[in-house]
């Protein structure tokens, strides 16, 4: 059997990255502007209660992620990666439009938060299928010796989404007055997302379906019962779930919650929090493809385990230092270290997870593992951390949550199958049912 592809088209990689960035951009912006959205859509006599209501709404969308993940994962495994990628970006664009144009509580009363909740449910459904579909597409499009490098661009898309959101947050909070920001400025990042949506749809419309999927659907492996095939990979799904627990806790605490944490708990200006976030994210985005390529040479597990060990050791001292010396300099240092370690981990992780499953059920298995972990440990991360700080009386409570995530990832990494050197992985599994 010939190789799947000699090399992926840059157009295909760009389509996956742009679409994935849009999928996460709206999630990120909502998290960054939690404090403002809380005042406008969830007014309350207590700032703490208002913030809890908004973070709970942020988490509501994650109830739909397993549903969207399973349905869109099955859709991607039956109809193709391209069809699924087009559908999820269309749904996310719709959700962005709803939030961008939503009237506030002062204008229509209780209808305003209901509109926001509806948008979050649509977001959750569509985002549930993005990671699995985009990861399957990238790894199946890549030449075997470079799967880690090309798979890493899935995480680059997420990093770019957060970086763009942080940069916009920095510019808006530095140039607009608080009154202007509350009145109309907060809508600008969401309106910007509406520009990206049609572009992403156009680019994804020109994608080629992956050869691995076409071969799998045409072979006897493509006619195997998907349920039986999934059941034979329960161990791999549990291992992937553990790795994603680490990634999602880090993502939603370090990349999403920290601006709110810096503003509410440390009383630092919001523009400084966004600036520190932007610099840390830039370091992360640069490191992701570098470490993805490194995993092609030395393996996925050594790169991820090194990042997790350093994360486990450094997190508590960094939070304690920031709490004792709340300044822009200490916040910036912490974000550079934590974002860089996350970039090292993110380099190989998406490819490593895709390599655990056969083509026929790759999107479905990834979607189930990914979205259950995100729903349980990521969607309500801000809500949980906000409550934990109030319950324990210590501002460094987020450090414990991050350390827990790193420990879960280290345990899962022990059982992860190392397949970086398997050049025939995607070819063999598509042609022969026994390979699954």
N, C-alpha and C positions, 0 to 999 in steps of 0.2 A: 504494500500500500504506500502511496506517495505521501509526502509530508503534507500537513494541513495547509500551510501557507508558507512561502519563503520569507515573507515579511508583511506586517500589517500596513495598510495605507494610513498615512498621517491624517487624512480626512476622517477615517474611522475613529482613530484615537481622539481627535479633536471633538468629534460628535459625542463620544462617551463622556469626556471631561466637561464640556460645556453643559450638556444635559444634566450630569450629576451635580455640577456646581449649582445649577438652578434649583434642583430638587432640594438641596440643603440650604440654599440661600435664604429662603423664606423662614425656615425653621430658625436659622441663626439670627436673623433680624428681629424676629418676634422675641427671642430670648434676650437680645441686647437691649431692646426698648421695653422690657418688662415693667420698669418703674413708671414710665410714661403711660403705657397702655393700662396699667392698674388704675391710674387716676382717671383716665378718660372713659373706660368701659366698665370698670368694677369699683365705683366709688363706695367708700365705707368710712365710718367714723374713725377707724383705726388704720394707719398706714400698714401695719403688720397684717391685719385681716385682708386688706385690699391686695397686698402682695401675695398672700397665700392663695386667694381666689384666682389671680392671674397665673401664678405658677401651676395651679391645678388645671387651668384651661390649657396651658402649654402641654401638660401631660395627658389631657383628654384625647388628643389626636393619636396618642400611642396605643390606645385601646383598639383602634382600627388597623394598626400596622400588621399584626399577625393575620388578620382577615385579608387585607390587601396583599400581604406577602405570599400567603398560600395561593390565593386566586390568581394573582399576577405571575407567581412562580410557575404554576401549572400552565398558565397561558403561554409563558415564555418557553417552556419545555415542549409544548405542543405546536404552537404557531410560529415560534422563532424569537430570537433575541431582538431583532429589529422591531417586530410588531409590539412587543412589550415596552421597549424603550420609547416608542412614539406615544403609546397610550399614557404612560406615567408622566411624561413631560406635559402633555395636554391637560391632564388633571391638575397638576401642580400650578400651571399657569392660571387656571380657573380659580384656584384657591387664593393665589396672590392677588388677583383682581378683586375678589370679594373683600379681603382685608384692606386693600388700598383705598377702596371706595366706601367702606362701612361708615355709617353715621355713628356718632358717639352717644353715650348714655344721656347726655344733656339734650340731645336732639330728639331721640325717639324712646328714651327710657329703657325698659327691660329688653326690648328687641335688639338693642345694640350688642350686649354680651351673647345673645343667642346667635346672632350672625357670626360673631367671632368663633363661637364653638362649632358652627356648621363648617366654616372654612378650615378649622383645625382637623375636623373629621375627614374632610376631603384630602387635606395634606397627608394625614396619617395613612389613609388607604393607598395613595399614590406612592408615597415614599417607601411603603412596605415592600414594593417590588423593585425599587431602583437599585439598591445595592446588589441584590442577587443577579438581576438581569445585566447590569453594567459590568460586574465582575466576571460573569460567565462570558460575556461578549469580548472583553479585553483579553482574558487568558486564552480563549479559544482562537483569537485572531493572531496571537503572538507566535513568533518562531520559538521552538522549544528552549534554546539556550538563553532566551531573554524573557521568559514568562514572568519572572519576578519584577523586572524593570517595567514591562508594559502593564502588568497588573497593578503596579504601584500608582499608576496615573488615576486609578479609581479613587484613591485616597487624596491625591493631589487636587482632584475636583472638589472634595469636601473642604480641604484646606483653603483653596481659593475662595470658596463661598464664604467661609468665616472671615478671611482676610479682607475681602471686598466689603463685607458688612461692617467690620471693625473700622476700616478706613472711612467709610461713609459716616459711621457714628462719630469718629473723631472730627471730621470736617463739620458736620452739622452742629455738634455740641460746642465747637469753638467759634463758629460764625453766626449762629442764631441765638437770640435771646431765649430764656426759658419759656416766655409767653409764646413766641413764634414757634418754638419746638413743639409745645403742647397743642397749638392751634392747627398747624399744617406741616411743620417740618418733619415730624415722625413718619408721614406718609411717603416722603421722597424715596427712601430705600425700597419700599414695596412697589412704587411706580417704576423704579429702575428695573425691578425684576420683570415687569411686563414688557420691557424692551428685549430682554434676553430670551423670553419664552418663544416668540415667533422665530427668532434666529435658530434656537435649538431645534424646533420642529422642522425647519427647512433643512438643516444640516443632517439631522437624523433620518429624514426622508430619503437621503441619498446613500444610506448605508448598504453594504453588502452583507447578506447573512453569512455566518461563520461556516466554514467547511465541516468542522466537527459536528455541528448541529445537523447539517444536511446529510452527512454520512450516517449519523446515528438514527435519524428519522427514516432513512431508506433501508437500513439494515435490519436483521432479525432482532438486534438489541432494541431497536426503536419500537418493536411490537411487544416487548416484555411488559408485564404488569408493573406499573410504576409504584403501586403500593408495596408490592413484594420487594422491589428494588430499594425503596426507602427503608423498609423494615430491616434489610440486611446491612444498613449503614447507620444504625442507631448510635453506636459507639462514636463514629466520626461526627455525628450531629451533636452529641453531648460535648465532645472535645471542642468543636467549633463554637458552641454556645459559651463555653468557659472563656475562650479567647475573646469573644465579642463582648462578654461582660466587662472585661478589662477596658476594651476600646471605648465602649459606650459610657462607662462611668467617667473615664478621663475626658472624653469629648464634651460631655454635658456639664462637667464641673469646671475643668480648666479652660475650655474654649468658650463656653456659653455663660456660666454662672459668675465667673470671676469679676466682670465689670459691675454686676449688681452687688457682689460681695464687697468690692472695693468702695463702692459708693455708700452702701447701707451700714456695713460693719466697721470699715476703716475711715469713713468720712472723707475719702479722697475725691477730688473733682472727677466727674464722669469723663471729661475729655482726656485726663491723664490715664484713666483706666483703659480707654479705647486705644490710646497711643501705645501703652505697654503691650496691650493685646496684639496690636498690629505688628509690632517688632518681633514678638515671640512667634506669631504665626508665620511671618516671613522666614524665620529660621526653620520652622517645621516644614513648610512647603519645599524649601531647598533640599532638606535632608531626605524627604520621602523617596524621590526617584533614585538618589544616590544609594540609599540603603536597600531599595528594591533590587538595584543592579548588583550590590554586594551580596545579596542573598542568592543570586544566580551562581556566584563563585564559591561561597563557603556554606551555603545552606540557609533555609529559612529559620530553623530553630535557634542556632547560635546568635543570630542578630536580635531576635525577639526576646530571648532569655536575658541577654546582656542588658537590654533596655529595661526590662521588668525588674531586674535585681537593683539597678541603679535608681529606678523610680521608687522602689520600696524603701531604699535607704535614705533618699534625699527629701522625700515629701514632707515628713514631719518637721525636720529642722528648718526647712524653707518657710513653712507656714508659721512656725513659732517665731522665727526671725522677723517675718513681715508683721506679725501681731505686736511684737515688742518695738518695732521701728517702722510704723506705717508711713511710708514715703513713696514717691514715684520711683526712686532708685531701687529700693528693695522689691517693690512690686515688679519692676521691669526685670530685675535679676531672676526672680522666681519664675516669671513667665517664660523667659528665655530658656531656663534649664528645663522646666516641665514640658514646654512645647517642643524643645529639641529632642528630648527623650521619647515623646509621643511620635515625633517624626521618624525616629529610628525604628520604633515598633511598627508604625504604619507602613513602612517601606515594603516588607514582605507579607504582611498579614493577609491581605485580600487574596493574593495568589496562593498562599499556603492553604487557605480554607477552600478555595475552588479546587485545588488538587486532591482534596479528600474524597471527592464524589465523581461518579461517572457522568458522562454528558447527558444521558437521558433524564436524570433527575437533579442535575446540578443546580439549576435555578430554584427548584422547589425546596431542596434540602438546605441550601444556603438561606433562603427566605425564612424558613421555619426557625432555624437556629438563630439567625440574626435578629428577627423581629421579636421573638419571645424574650431574648436577652435585653433588647432595647426597651421593650415595654416595661419589664420588671425593674431594670436598674438605671435606665437613662431617662425615660419619659418623665418620671417623677423625681429626678435627681435634685432639681432646684427646690421643689416642694419639700422633699425629705431633708435636705441640708438646711433650708430655712427653719424648719421645725426643730431639727437637731440642735442648731445653735441656740434657739430660744429655750429648749428643754434642758440642755446641759449648762448653759450660761457661759460657754467658751466659744470664741470666734473661730478657733482653729479646728472645729468639728469637721469641716470638709476634708482635712488631711486624713482622718480615720477612714472615711469613705473611699478615698483614692487608694490608700494602702490595702484596704480590703480587696479592691478591684485588682491590684497588682498581684496579690497573693493567689487569687482565683486563676489569673492568667498563667502564673508559674506552674500551678498544679495541672492545668489543661495542657501546657506545653510539653509536659512529660509524656503524654499519651498521643501527641500529634505525630502523624506519619510524615517523615521527611521525604519529599518527592522532588526536590529541586533538580536532582541529576537524572530523572527519568525522562529521557528525550522522547520516548514513544507513548507517553501516558495518554494524551488526548487522541492519538491515532488508533492505538490498540483497543481502547475501551469502546470506540465508536464502531469498530468492525466486528468485535467478538464479544458475545454476551458473557462468556466465562470470565472476561477481564473485570467485569463489575463485581 
